[in-house]
Amino acid sequence: MSQLALDRLKEKFGAAILETHHARGDDTAVVNAAQLVEICQFLKTDEALDFKLLESVTAVDRMLLPEASPRFEVIYHLYSVTKNKRVRLKVRVDEPAPGKSPAVPTTSKIWKTADWWERMVWDMYGITFTGHTNMKRLYMYEEFVGHPLRKDYPLKGRQPLVEERDFRDLVRGPGASPKTS
C-alpha cells in the first residue's frame, strides 16, 4: 500500500518527486521543497492513501557524510490509520549563505502537530519553516546561542548565563513555596 503511495506521488507530481525507494518495509520519497505543502495535502486528503497522522518531523545534519550536499534533510513520518501503512517524506535543504538559516515551508496548516515538531527541528537544527506562526524555541532557553544537534556545534560550547526565571510550580500548585534552610 505504501508502494501505492509512492506510485501515486510519482504519477501526480512527476519531477517534484526526486527519488523513491522501498527497502525492508520503509517506503520513502525524496521531494522538492517547493511542492512539499501540495504533496502533503494530497497524501492527507486522497481517499486511497489517507495519511491523516503526522507521526513526527525530524532532521539529519549530513555535514560529515562524503555526499554532504545538500547539508540537511527534513524528514516527515506519515501514518494512515485506516490503511495501517506508513510513508516517509524527505526534503533536502542546504544553507543559503553563512549566517542565514535553511528554510522549508511549514505543514502546520495541514497537520496541527507539525507546529511542535517544526519548532523542535528549528530549535535543535536551526532549520526555519516559512509561514510558521510561532517559530520560537521549544527545548532550549531563548538566550541559547546556536543549535545543539548540528554537527558544527562546539563540543565544549559555553552558553550565556541567565538569571533564574520565576515560574508557576506545576507540581505543588498555587501557594507559598516551601522554605529552604
Secondary structure, DSSP 8 states (H G I E B T S, - for coil): -HHHHHHHHHHHHGGGEEEEEEETTEEEEEE-GGGHHHHHHHHHH-TTT---EEEEEEEEE-TTSTT--S-EEEEEEEEETTTTEEEEEEEEE---STT---EEE--TTT-TTHHHHHHHHHHHH--EEET-S----SSS-TT--S-TTSTTS-TT-------------TTT-SS------
